[in-house]
Amino acid sequence: MPFVLFRTPRGRFAIDAYFTEFVSLEPRKALLIKDPSKEALSETAERPLPVLLRGDVGEFLRELFLNLEETAREMREKRISHIRRWNVLRFLGVPTGYRRHIIEDEVLADLERENSFGLALLKAVLGAGNWEEVGAAEIVNEGVAYREVWIEDGKVKSPAGKDAVYTGLLKKDPVFRTAFYSALFRDALLFREMEEKAQAFPYSQQAT
């Protein structure tokens, strides 16, 4: 797996440069930021996944911060509006479906918590508490490094041990799960053998 290394006023970090494109919610991109000193990263890889996070990593992080800030504001307004509307209807004696409203509020609350956590992570990594500080923060790209991962007993593991973040995403994020297993089986022995045989197969025989 490729990671883009970068430095901020808070220190040196690494962000997944492949699976940031394959999560179903924006705040989950922030979860893919790692402390490179705690990971077994290498400068090279035998069969690396492509680097999909291209361009200026600083711009990517600032855009993500702005998106999460806007989402946090929208989520608060949506929850407040939902609760206010529900309370008015209850006061007027209009049947609204109590259980349905509880479920809807729980879903909104979960999304709000996840977004708030992603935003808090970004603030800690960037050493900034608001958009003005984020815009002024110096973020330096330091190249690409790679990390080996595998599945064992349903858990995502690396040479550094179990990865709780990736294991959690594997269970709850369908977009990540599909991308992860697609990447995993891309390197499966059978697939490689089929790929090598297809490449070695004479063109004239393929044409027939």
C-alpha positions in Angstrom: 0.0 0.0 0.0 1.4 3.5 -0.9 1.5 6.3 1.7 2.4 9.9 1.0 4.7 11.2 3.7 4.3 14.8 4.8 5.3 17.2 7.6 3.3 19.7 9.4 4.0 22.0 12.4 3.0 19.0 14.6 5.4 16.5 13.1 5.8 13.9 10.4 2.8 11.9 9.2 1.8 9.5 6.4 -1.6 9.2 4.6 -2.8 6.2 2.6 -2.4 7.2 -1.0 -4.7 4.5 -2.4 -7.7 3.8 -0.1 -8.4 7.5 0.5 -10.3 7.2 -2.8 -12.3 4.2 -1.6 -14.2 5.2 1.6 -17.9 5.9 1.7 -17.7 9.0 4.0 -15.3 11.9 3.9 -14.3 11.8 7.6 -12.9 8.3 7.1 -10.2 9.7 5.0 -8.7 11.4 8.1 -8.6 7.9 9.8 -6.1 6.8 7.1 -3.4 9.2 8.5 -0.6 7.3 10.3 2.4 8.0 12.4 5.2 6.7 10.2 7.5 6.0 13.2 5.0 3.4 14.3 4.7 1.7 11.0 7.0 -0.7 9.0 7.2 1.5 5.9 9.6 0.8 3.0 10.8 3.0 0.2 10.1 0.2 -2.3 7.5 -2.5 -2.9 7.5 -5.6 -5.1 3.9 -5.2 -6.4 2.7 -1.8 -5.1 -0.8 -0.5 -5.5 -0.9 2.7 -7.6 -0.6 6.1 -5.9 -4.1 7.7 -6.4 -3.5 10.6 -4.1 -1.6 12.9 -6.4 -0.8 16.5 -6.4 -0.2 18.7 -3.4 -1.0 16.8 -0.2 -1.4 20.1 1.6 -4.2 21.1 -0.8 -5.9 17.7 -0.2 -5.8 18.1 3.6 -7.0 21.6 3.5 -9.9 20.7 1.2 -10.7 17.8 3.5 -10.7 20.0 6.5 -13.0 22.5 4.8 -15.4 19.8 3.8 -15.6 18.3 7.3 -16.2 21.8 8.8 -19.0 22.5 6.4 -20.5 19.0 7.0 -20.3 19.5 10.8 -22.3 22.7 10.4 -24.9 21.1 8.1 -25.2 18.1 10.4 -25.9 20.2 13.5 -28.5 22.3 11.6 -30.2 19.1 10.2 -30.4 17.5 13.7 -31.7 20.7 15.3 -34.3 21.1 12.5 -35.4 17.5 12.8 -35.8 17.6 16.6 -37.6 21.0 16.4 -40.0 19.7 13.7 -40.7 16.5 15.6 -41.4 18.3 18.9 -43.8 20.7 17.2 -45.7 17.8 15.7 -45.8 16.0 19.0 -47.1 19.2 20.8 -49.9 19.5 18.2 -50.8 15.8 18.6 -49.9 14.8 15.1 -48.9 11.1 14.8 -45.3 11.0 13.6 -44.0 7.5 14.2 -41.9 7.7 17.4 -39.5 4.8 16.6 -38.8 6.2 13.1 -37.8 9.5 14.5 -35.5 7.9 17.1 -33.8 5.8 14.4 -33.4 8.9 12.1 -31.8 10.9 15.0 -29.5 8.0 15.9 -28.3 7.8 12.3 -27.7 11.6 12.2 -25.9 11.4 15.6 -23.6 8.6 14.4 -22.7 10.6 11.3 -22.1 13.7 13.3 -19.8 11.9 15.8 -17.8 10.4 13.0 -17.4 13.7 11.2 -16.4 15.4 14.5 -13.8 12.8 15.2 -12.3 13.1 11.7 -12.2 16.9 12.1 -10.5 16.6 15.5 -7.9 14.2 14.0 -7.1 16.7 11.2 -6.9 19.6 13.7 -4.4 17.5 15.8 -2.3 16.6 12.7 -2.2 20.1 11.3 -1.8 21.8 14.6 -4.7 24.2 13.7 -8.1 24.9 15.2 -9.8 26.8 12.4 -9.8 27.4 8.7 -7.5 30.4 8.9 -4.9 28.5 10.8 -5.2 25.5 8.5 -4.7 27.8 5.5 -1.5 29.3 7.0 -0.1 25.9 8.2 3.0 24.7 6.4 2.5 21.2 5.0 5.5 19.7 3.2 5.3 16.6 0.9 8.2 14.2 1.6 7.6 11.5 -1.0 6.0 8.0 -1.0 6.6 4.9 1.1 4.9 1.5 1.2 3.4 -0.8 3.8 2.6 -4.5 3.5 -0.8 -5.6 4.8 -2.6 -8.9 4.9 -5.8 -10.5 6.3 -5.6 -12.9 9.2 -8.6 -14.2 11.1 -10.7 -11.5 9.6 -8.3 -8.7 10.8 -6.1 -6.5 8.8 -2.5 -6.9 9.9 0.9 -5.5 9.0 4.4 -6.1 10.3 3.6 -3.6 13.1 0.6 -5.7 14.2 -3.2 -5.5 13.9 -4.5 -2.4 12.3 -7.7 -1.5 14.2 -8.7 1.3 11.7 -8.5 -0.8 8.6 -10.1 -3.8 10.4 -13.0 -1.5 11.4 -13.4 -0.1 7.9 -13.4 -3.6 6.5 -16.4 -4.4 8.7 -18.5 -1.2 8.3 -17.6 0.5 5.0 -18.8 -1.4 1.9 -16.9 0.8 -0.5 -13.6 0.2 1.4 -14.4 -3.5 1.7 -14.9 -4.0 -2.0 -11.7 -2.0 -2.9 -9.7 -3.8 -0.2 -10.6 -7.3 -1.3 -10.1 -6.4 -5.0 -6.6 -5.2 -4.2 -5.9 -8.3 -2.1 -7.0 -10.8 -4.7 -5.2 -8.8 -7.4 -2.0 -10.3 -5.8 -3.4 -13.8 -5.2 -1.2 -16.6 -6.5 -3.9 -18.0 -8.8 -4.6 -14.6 -10.4 -0.9 -14.0 -11.0 -0.5 -17.4 -12.7 -3.5 -16.7 -14.9 -2.1 -13.3 -15.7 1.3 -14.7 -16.6 -0.2 -17.4 -18.8 -2.4 -14.9 -20.6 0.6 -12.7 -21.3 2.6 -15.7 -22.6 -0.2 -17.0 -24.8 0.6 -16.4 -28.5 -1.4 -13.7 -30.1 -2.4 -15.9 -33.0 -3.9 -18.5 -30.7 -5.8 -15.8 -28.8 -7.2 -14.5 -32.0 -8.6 -17.9 -32.9 
